[in-house]
Amino acid sequence: MFEKKVLPKKSENFSEWYHRLALEADLAEYAPVRGCVIFKPYGFSIWEEIQRRLDQKIKEFGAKNCYFPLFIPERFLQKEKEHVEGFSPELAVVTIAGGEKLKERLVVRPTSETIMYDAFSRWIKSWRDLPFKINQWANVVRWEKRPRIFLRTTEFLWQEGHCCYATEKESATETLKALRMYESFLKENLSLVGIAGKKSEFEKFPGAKDTFTVEGLMPDKKALQLCTSHDLGQKFSKAFGIKFLDKQGKENYVWQNCWGLSTRVLGALIMTHGDDNGLILPPKVAPVQVVVVPILGKNKTRVLKKAKELKERLKAFRVEVDEREKVSVGFKFNEWELKGVPLRIELGEKELKEKGVTLVRRDTFEKFFVKEKEILGKVTDLLQELQKSLLKKAQKFLKENVREANSFANFQEKIKQGFVLAFWCERESCKIKIKEATQATDRCLPLNAKPKRGRCIFCKKNAKYQWVFAKAY
């Protein structure tokens, strides 16, 4: 009944390892609807902690939370040509409701620009209303043809920030500020890093002037877009009539941006930090930061009492005591390792006798015997060290897997090893041919990229920049 869960080797079958881990660690399960997943309490708890921490940063950014309807009148999407064309293949549309055919079809929210900006046109009238910043935590639906748990699902959870400004400069500046907000959030809380950059004309958000991204690199050497921030210019404000009177009494269209991060980061978290034994969760977002495992023997009552006292002493952390008696200690260790709990505290007769506990780090499995009076300080230090250690490991992996290519043959070889910096003429024809030959796409132009003299990796025509290429999810 209580068998040890054994995962495939991460290094041998990455895809199967990932899917099995997401399911076996009790994060989620597949739903009866194709492409959808059910978030189980443990998995949703991680998202709640991400949400809580990111929401604080969003409020510091100046945005206030709101909520808009899930259903959008189809005519709203028709107002911005690029937007509707970009999302058309992914739309879910309601045609019948209440037993009757609808006079106007309703689109199930793929993103909220259109329904929000209809309201903005009524809410914004004067320069005094600007800057206007809101954020929404919601679910969206995009009909996914090749679903992959957390990474690509038909319905997923996210936040979407939407802002309006009086000037183009302010909007552009804030677009990058939002990207930097995400970049620091990912680094500080999830120990995730990536390359921040600008998307090409062919990869940008439908209807955007410019799209910026943080592209992460997963252990199987594929890229994963971790977040995006879009400079919308005035395309949507003109389509939806979002105008304001400036200080001189002149009517102008607002300048806009929008930005978002989704449950895709849960996939990045699993892939980046997990190992053959299961998850390794950064302490800041772990639902359980410390698990106390009592090793029950003759002094069962005393051990359990001490375990509960220990939980109270560590109440500044998220602590759980595993009191189950019908499973072995080894099974408990295996299960909590699978779930990625950062620290395990072993407490048995030996520890009672020596007036201390045994601490075990999930990432390195190092063991420390700690005297009772030193427990709080040691737990604090180890959790901080573990968080930093995961970040350093991720940074090292990224640094070691960014390479330059100076010929297409060289490019074809190096693209199997991660990110490749290569000159590209920025023409769609070359982009298509590169993808056909290698399955790689242009991920972004790094924010710190400077113009250089070079030749396109494929067609050999003049090129100004080295773009980041990779195979991607």
N, C-alpha and C positions, 0 to 999 in steps of 0.2 A: 504493500500500500504506500509506504513512504520510501520510494526508491530515489537514489541520488540522481540528479539530472545532469547528464553529460552532454556537453555541447560539441559540435564539430570544431576542429582546430581553426582558429581565426586565420592563420597563415595558409591553410590548405583549401578551405572553401569559405571564402569571406561572405559571399551572398547568403549561403545557407546558415552560417554562423550568426549573421545579423538578424535574419528573420526568426530563427529559433530563439535567440536571446530576447528579442522584443516580446515574444510570446511567453517563454519559460520564466522570465523575470517578473511576470505578472503586470506588465505595463499596459498591454492591450490585447484584444482578440479581434479577428475578422468579423464583420457584421453580415447579416443576411443580404444586405444590399451590396452589389459588386463595387469594389473600390472604396468601401467605407470601413472604418474600424470603430470598435467600442473602446473608449479609454477606461481602463480599470482603475480603481482608487489609487493604487500605488503610482501608476503612470500619470494620472491626472494630478496627483500631489506634486510631482516634479514641475508640471506645467503651472500649477498654482503658485509655486515658489518663484518661478521665472516671471510670471505675470506680476506678482507682488513687487519684486525688485525692479523690473522694467517700468512698471507703472509709476514708481517713485521718480525715476529719471525723466519720464515723459512729463510729469507734472512740473519738474524742475525746468524742463524745456519751455514750459508755459502753456501746455495744452490741457484742456479740460475734457473729461470723459462725457460721452453722450451715447445714444443708441438710435439707430435708424432701422426701418423695416427690412425684413428679409426679402420681400417681393418688390420688384422694380417694374414700373410700366415700360413696356417694350419701346415705346416712342422715345423715352429718355435716352436709351442707348443709341438711337438713330441720330442724335444731335451732333455727335462727334464721329466723323467717318472712320478715322484710324482706330479709334477705340472699339467701335462695334465690329470692324473687320478683324481686329486682333483677337477678340473674345468669342466671336461667332461659333467656331468649332467646338468650344468647351461649354456652351450654354445649356442649362436645363430650363425648359419653358413650361409654364402652367397654362393649359388651354381650357380645362374644365374645372369648375369649382361649384360646390353646392349642388351637384347634379346637373348643372347647366353649362353650356359652352360660353366662355367669356367673350364679351364684346371686344376687349383689348387683352391680348396675351400678357402674362406677367413673367418676367425673368427672375429666376432664383439667384440671389445676389452672388455674382462672381467677384465683385469688388464694388465699392460704394460711391465712386466719384459722381455718377449721374444723379442718383437720388439725393445725395448730400448737396450737390451744387445747385439743384433746383431750389432747395431751401435757402442756400446762401444768397441767392438772388433776391430773396425777400428780407433776409436778416441784415445784410450789409448795405448801408446807404451813404455813410459818410467816412471821411478819413479818421474820425474818432472811433470807428468800429474796428480799425486796423491797428496792429496785426490781429488777425482772427485765427485762433488755433484750437482745433478739437481732435479728440482721439476716440476711437471705438474699439472695444474688445468684442469680437464677434466670430461667427462661423461663416464660411463662404463655400460655394459649390462650383466646381469646374470639372466637367465630365472627363475623367481621366481614362485614357485607353490602356495605359500600362501601369496599373497601380503598384505601389511599393510602400509598405507600412511606414507611416510618418513622413517619408520623403515625397511621395506623390499619392495623394488620396483624393477621391471625388469630393468629399467634404473635409475641410480642415479648419483649425482654429487659428486665429491671428489677432493682431492689433493693426489698425490702419489710422495713421495721423493725416490730417488734412488742414492746410494752412493757407491764408490769404494775406497779401501784403500790398503796400502802396507802390513799391518800386521794384523793378527787375533785380537790382543789385541786392536788396534785402532778401528777396525770395531765393536767389541763387546762393547767397551766403548761408541762409538757414537750411537749404537743401543739404549742403555739405556738413553743416553742424549736426543735422539729424543722423547722417551717416557716421560721423565721429562718435555720436552718442551710442549708437549700436556697437561700433567697434570696441569702445571701452567697456560697454556692458558685457559683451561676449568674453572679453579677456578677463575682466575682474570677477565675473560670477560663474561662467561656464568653462573657464580655462580653454577657450577656443580662439584661434587666430586665423587670419586669412589675408588675402591681398585686397586692399581697398582700391577701387578704380571706377572708371567710366565705361559703360556699355557702348558698343558700336551702334550705328544707326539701325542695324538689322536685328539687334538683340534688345533694344530699349523697350520700355513699357508702351503699349499702344496709346498713342495720343500725346506722349511726353516729348518735351523739347530735348531733355537729357535724362539718362538714368544712371545712377551710381549704385555700386554693389560692394559687398565684402564676399569674396570667393574663398571658401575653405577648401582644403585638400584632404580627402579621406585616406585611410590607410591602404585602400586598394588603388590608390593613385588617380582617383576620379574627383572632379571638382563638384562642389555643392554650394549653391548660392545660399548664403546665410541670412541675408537681409537686402533690402533695396530702399533707395531714396530717389524720388523723381522730381525733376524741375519741369513743371507743366507749362511754364511761360503763361501766355494768355489764351491758349487754345480753348480750354474749357470755359473760362470766364466769358469769352465772346460767344461760345455756343450756348451758354446758359444765361447770358445777360447779367453777370455779376459785376455791377458798376458801383462806383462811389464818387461823391463830390469831394474834390481836394480842397486844400485851405484857400485856394483862389476862387472856389466855386465852380471849377471846371469838372465835367464828368469824365471819369476814366474807368477802364476795366482793371480789375485787380490782377496781380501776379500770384501764381499758386505753386505749391508743392505738395507732395504726399509721400508717405514712407511707411514701411511695414516689416514685421518680423512674425514668422509663423511657427507652428508646431514642428516644422521641418528641423528646427534646431535640436529637437529630441533625437532625431535620427543622427545628427552630427555628434551629439553627446555620446550616444551608444557606440558609434563606429570609432570615434577618436580615442576614447578612454577605455573601452572595454577590453577584456583579455579572454583567454580560454576558459577561465572560471566564471565569467559573467561580466556584469556591469562594474564600472568603477566610477562612482558619482562624485563630482566636486562637492565638498562639504557645504558650500553656500546654498546649493539647490537640492541637496539630498533630503528626502522626506524623513528619513531616520539618519541622524548623523552619528549616533553611537548606539550600539546594541549591547546590552548586558546579557551574557549567557551564563546562567547559574549551572554549575556542574554538581548535580544533586547526588548525595551519598548518604552516609549515616546522619550527617548534620543538616539534613534537608531544610528544616525549619529555620535554623540559623543562617544558612546560605541565602534562602529566599528573603529573609528579613534584611540582611545586609545588602542584597541586590536592590531592594526597594529604597533603602536608605541612600544608596549610591545614586539612584535615579533622581532622588530629591536634591542631592548635592549638586547634580549636574543639570538642574532644571533650566539653566541658561541655554542649553542645547536641546535638540530634538532627540530624545532618548527613549528606547523601548527595552523592556525586560522580557526575555523569552522564557516564560514559565511552563511551557508545554512539557508534559511528562511522558507522552506516548511516542515520542520520537527520540532518537539518540542524539547525543551531543554532536557527533560527527555530521549527522543530517542537518542539524541547526547551523553549524559552521558553513556547510555547503550552501544552504539556502540563503544565508545572509551575504555570503560572498557573491552568489548569483545576482542578488539584488543590489550589490554595489555599495553597501553601507561602509562609509569611510573608516570607522574604528569599531573594533570588537573588544569588549571587556570580558575576560574569562574570570569567573569567580567560583572557586571550589574550596575544599577543606584545606588544601595546601595554602591558598591565598589567605584564608581565615587565620590559619596558624601563624603565618608570617606577617599578618596585618598589612596586606596590600592587595593588589590586583595585577593581572597580566593583561597588557594592552597589545593589540595586534593591528597593524596598518593594513588596509585592504590592498593598496597599490604594490607594496613591496613584501608584505607578509612578515615584516620585522616584528619581533616580540620584545616587549619591555616590561620588566617587573617594576611596579611603582608602589611605594609606600602610601598608605592612606592619606596622609596629610599633603602629599604632593600630587594627588590625582587630578584635581581641577586645573592646576597649572600645566601639567603634562598633556592632558586632553586638549586644552586650548592651543598649546604649541604644536601638537601633532596635526591637528585639523588645519592650522594655518600652513604648516609645512607641506601637507598633502595637497592642498589647493595650489600652492606655488609650484610644487613638483610636477603636477599635471600640466600646468601652463608651460613650464620650461621644456617638458617633453614634447608638447605640441609645437612650440616655437622651433625647437631643434629639427623636428620632422619637416616642418615647412621649409626651413632654410636649406636643408639638405636635398630637397626635392624640387627646387626651381633651377632650371638649366637653360642655357642659350643654345639656339640652333643656327648654324651658318649655311646649311644647305637643306634641300627638301629630304634627301636621304637621311641626313643627320636628324632632321625633325621627326621623321617617321620612326626612328629608333628611340629617340628621347621622349616622345609623347607617351610611351608605355611606362615611363618612370615618373610621371607627375606633371607639374606645370612647366611649360616651355615658353621662353621669351623669344619671339621671332618677328622680324619685319614683315609687315603686311600692307599692301597697297590700299586697303580698305574698300575694295570693290567686291560686290556681291558674288560675281562670277568666280573669283578666286576662293572666297569663303566656302562656296558650295563644293568646289572641286577638292579643297583641302578636307572637308568633312567626308566626302565620298571616298577619298583615298585612305583616311586615317580614323574616321569617326570623331575627330576632334573639332571643337568650335572655339571661336574667339570668346574668351571669358570677360576680359576687361582691358582697358588701358590704365596701368597704375597711375594713381594720382600724382606721384612724384616723377612721372615720365617726362623726359626732356627730348626735344626734337634732335634727331641724328640723321646722318646720311646713310641710307641703306637701300637694299633692293628686296622686293617682296619675295618671301620664301618660296612662293610657287611660280609666279609669272616673271619674276626678275625685273619688274618695272620699279621705278623709284618709289621709295617709301620713307616716311618721316619718323615713324615710331615703331618700337618693339612692343607688340601686344602679348598678352598672356593667353596661351592656348592650353586646352586640356580636353580630355574626354570627360563627359559629365553625366550626372543623373538626370 
